[in-house]
Amino acid sequence: MNASSAQGVPGLSAALALAFLLLAPLAVAGLALLNAGLGRSRSAAQSLLGSLAIMSASFIAFAGVGACFAGAGGAVAFTLSGKSWNWIGTGPILLMELGKSPIETQLSVLFECLAVALAGLIPWGAGADRVRLAAGWAMAALLGAFIFPLMAHWTWGGGWLAQLGANFGLGAGFLDPGGGATVHVLGGACALAMVWIAGARRGKFPKEGLATAMPGHNAAYVLVGCMVALVGWSAFNCAGALLWLHAEVGSIVVTAINTLLAAAGALGATLVVTWVRFGKPDASLCANGWLGGLVTSCSGAALMPPAAALFTGIVMGIATPLLVEFLELALSIDDPSGAVTVHLVGGLWGLFAAGVFAPGKGQVLAQFVGIAALLGVFLPMVYLLLKLLDRLVPLRADPDGERIGMDLHELGGGAYPEFVIHRDESYR
């Protein structure tokens, strides 16, 4: 593996990266299916249409504005203690003259376009059954134009986090080839902020008693989404290794295997934990465990040996059902898709594990600096920006919309018009 960006992407690596990126949208499709299946039946069509709208808004916002801040072609930097601190990228808007750029630059932009779409679906799942379509679309545009590009530049565009190795000898600098930080922790932070601002679904936390169980309406969507997501996740991790780490082609197979092992270890651990706790495996929690394993692989699949990838997945699989229960029962966080646990916590654990198992002195400290930046800068930032957005484009639907379902309220028809949808007991 060679981390020097000066060598560029050779022809075979570029062809492989393009092939992987053509498969990467399956990660977005898989996550969209999971979000829809874990929500209520009367909001399924709105969930899937919202996923398409979020993808579209993310693409347009990033291509039109965000890409000029994320790229490595130019930068706003300042010097402190004799070190250059690269803060934000500068470049043309609307991807002008992209066709004349080197193939590595073009592939990097394609990777980031797909990554920001994936990041936008994470808070959309957390806000299922009560967040308006217009609010999800506006949130995705905000994420693609301003929030995501800043972190992408710090991590992938030669920004100050990537320079920690050169400036302070901390390993190879902050490493995040598959988007554990830039996609998943950032998306999980947006999910947490959205849940805080929008509040819980009506009837989820009654004044007396425990939280009301609101199981997802379609386990088949959820489990098929897991299978589809595996292909896209493997493609993201392999493409990221080629583009951001300039990994040798021969090491890509190990990256794919590590992705599989992290997901498999997490699923196995969650299955055992739920079997022991409840007497039977829980399908939705096992799906969250599988997805959590995929998220942990994003930072370290290209950096660690297979045994370490399996270990990180097992740890995440054990933690997933416990954290989902803790967040719901102890903190009253209503997160239908488990996005806060899977993406925020899973992404943070993956970043730490990558620092522990990746070669290079000081790599753990570099990862800690990146984690501190995510929690200290981006979590407050996304909360404040979403709070402002809520004033302009209210996130939450009115009570009548929640009662009849987001499909009827926003689309005028349900996803399953030939079936009778039973009303919730909480609305009597």
C-alpha positions, -999 to 999 in steps of 0.1 A, spaced: 0 0 0 13 34 -9 -3 65 6 14 90 -16 -11 108 -38 17 119 -62 18 84 -78 -18 87 -90 -40 58 -100 -26 36 -127 -47 23 -156 -57 -10 -141 -65 5 -107 -86 32 -124 -106 6 -144 -112 -14 -112 -122 17 -92 -147 26 -119 -161 -9 -119 -165 -9 -81 -182 25 -82 -207 13 -107 -217 -13 -80 -216 11 -51 -252 25 -56 -263 -9 -43 -253 2 -9 -277 31 -12 -305 8 -25 -299 -16 3 -301 11 29 -333 25 13 -349 -9 16 -339 -12 52 -353 22 60 -386 14 43 -390 -20 59 -382 -8 94 -408 19 92 -446 16 92 -466 2 63 -485 35 59 -452 54 52 -434 29 30 -439 47 -4 -430 81 12 -398 65 26 -387 51 -8 -397 82 -28 -378 102 -1 -348 81 -7 -348 89 -44 -354 126 -36 -325 126 -12 -302 110 -37 -312 136 -63 -308 165 -39 -274 152 -27 -261 148 -62 -272 182 -74 -260 201 -43 -226 183 -42 -220 186 -80 -231 223 -81 -215 236 -49 -200 210 -26 -174 195 -50 -155 228 -52 -150 228 -14 -141 191 -12 -115 188 -39 -78 188 -36 -71 211 -66 -69 243 -45 -72 251 -8 -76 277 18 -47 272 42 -30 290 70 4 285 87 6 279 124 39 270 143 55 265 109 30 240 97 5 244 69 -31 237 79 -53 230 49 -88 240 58 -111 239 28 -109 233 -9 -114 258 -36 -124 250 -72 -150 257 -99 -187 252 -93 -209 229 -113 -179 206 -120 -167 228 -148 -139 213 -168 -141 180 -149 -138 162 -182 -103 177 -186 -92 166 -152 -71 135 -145 -89 102 -142 -82 101 -105 -99 134 -99 -130 122 -119 -132 90 -100 -128 108 -67 -158 131 -75 -179 101 -85 -170 84 -52 -180 115 -33 -213 119 -52 -223 84 -42 -210 88 -7 -230 119 1 -261 102 -12 -255 73 12 -249 98 41 -282 115 34 -302 83 37 -290 78 73 -310 106 90 -339 99 67 -343 64 82 -340 78 118 -368 102 111 -392 77 96 -429 80 100 -429 117 109 -403 137 89 -417 155 59 -405 148 23 -396 185 18 -375 185 50 -356 154 40 -349 169 5 -337 202 21 -316 184 46 -299 164 19 -292 196 -1 -276 212 30 -255 181 36 -243 179 0 -235 215 -4 -218 225 28 -214 199 56 -202 168 38 -177 187 15 -159 201 45 -153 167 61 -145 152 28 -118 178 22 -103 173 57 -101 135 51 -98 128 14 -89 161 -2 -55 166 16 -70 186 45 -55 191 79 -67 157 92 -49 140 63 -18 161 70 -14 148 106 11 123 95 33 148 76 29 176 102 32 156 134 43 121 125 10 105 134 10 74 112 -2 82 77 -26 109 90 -63 104 96 -74 73 76 -109 68 64 -108 50 30 -144 37 30 -162 66 46 -165 55 82 -162 91 93 -172 111 63 -203 91 55 -214 71 86 -204 91 116 -214 123 99 -247 108 88 -252 93 122 -247 127 138 -273 141 114 -296 113 125 -291 121 162 -298 158 156 -329 150 135 -343 127 163 -336 154 189 -353 181 169 -382 162 154 -390 143 185 -404 108 189 -433 93 170 -466 99 186 -474 72 211 -439 59 212 -432 70 248 -465 72 268 -466 92 300 -469 60 320 -452 27 313 -424 15 290 -418 25 254 -444 12 230 -431 -14 205 -435 -2 169 -419 -30 149 -410 -25 113 -437 -36 88 -417 -57 64 -389 -80 75 -384 -92 40 -375 -57 28 -350 -54 57 -333 -87 51 -331 -83 13 -318 -48 19 -289 -63 40 -280 -86 11 -281 -58 -15 -261 -35 8 -233 -60 11 -224 -57 -26 -224 -19 -25 -204 -18 8 -177 -41 -6 -175 -19 -37 -172 13 -16 -144 -2 5 -125 -16 -25 -129 17 -45 -118 37 -14 -87 16 -9 -77 22 -46 -85 60 -46 -76 72 -11 -48 48 -1 -35 39 -36 -35 3 -25 -20 -23 -47 -45 -42 -69 -34 -75 -52 -46 -63 -18 -81 -56 -29 -92 -92 -23 -83 -89 13 -103 -57 16 -134 -75 2 -129 -105 25 -125 -82 55 -158 -65 46 -175 -99 46 -159 -110 78 -169 -78 97 -205 -82 86 -206 -119 93 -191 -116 127 -215 -88 137 -245 -108 125 -234 -139 143 -228 -120 176 -262 -102 174 -280 -134 166 -265 -151 197 -272 -121 220 -308 -117 209 -314 -155 211 -301 -156 247 -320 -124 258 -353 -131 241 -354 -168 235 -355 -163 197 -334 -143 172 -347 -109 164 -347 -102 127 -346 -64 128 -318 -63 154 -298 -89 135 -302 -67 104 -289 -38 124 -260 -59 136 -251 -69 100 -253 -33 89 -232 -22 119 -205 -47 109 -205 -33 74 -201 2 89 -172 -8 111 -154 -22 80 -154 11 62 -124 25 80 -103 -6 85 -111 -32 58 -82 -20 37 -58 -16 67 -62 -46 90 -57 -84 88 -88 -106 85 -88 -117 121 -89 -81 133 -118 -74 109 -137 -104 123 -130 -91 159 -143 -56 152 -175 -70 137 -181 -93 166 -177 -64 191 -202 -43 171 -226 -72 169 -226 -76 207 -230 -39 213 -258 -33 187 -288 -48 205 -277 -35 238 -272 1 225 -305 1 206 -323 -9 238 -303 16 259 -310 45 236 -347 38 235 -354 29 271 -329 51 289 -326 81 267 -360 80 249 -345 82 215 -370 70 189 -348 58 160 -368 33 138 -338 24 117 -312 22 145 -291 48 126 -275 63 157 -263 29 169 -253 15 135 -238 45 118 -227 69 146 -214 44 171 -204 18 145 -185 44 126 -167 56 157 -157 21 167 -145 13 132 -123 45 132 -107 35 166 -102 -1 155 -85 10 123 -60 30 144 -53 0 166 -48 -25 139 -34 -4 110 4 -3 108 22 29 116 34 46 148 9 72 161 -20 60 140 -43 56 170 -37 92 180 -44 104 145 -77 85 145 -86 101 179 -80 136 165 -104 128 137 -130 114 162 -126 146 183 -132 168 152 -163 148 143 -178 151 178 -166 185 187 -172 203 154 -196 184 132 -221 172 158 -228 207 171 -227 220 135 -253 197 121 -276 202 151 -275 240 147 -280 238 110 -309 214 112 -324 235 140 -323 265 116 -336 244 88 -365 234 110 -375 271 113 -375 275 75 -388 240 65 -404 223 94 -390 188 98 -421 171 114 -455 165 98 -486 177 116 -504 152 139 -530 144 113 -503 133 89 -488 110 114 -522 95 122 -532 87 86 -497 79 75 -471 98 55 -481 80 23 -517 94 23 -507 127 39 -479 136 14 -485 114 -16 -523 109 -16 -520 71 -18 -505 42 1 -478 17 -9 -503 -12 -4 -537 1 -16 -551 -34 -21 -546 -43 16 -564 -31 46 -539 -13 69 -549 -17 106 -548 14 126 -525 17 156 -538 12 191 -519 44 201 -543 65 181 -575 54 197 
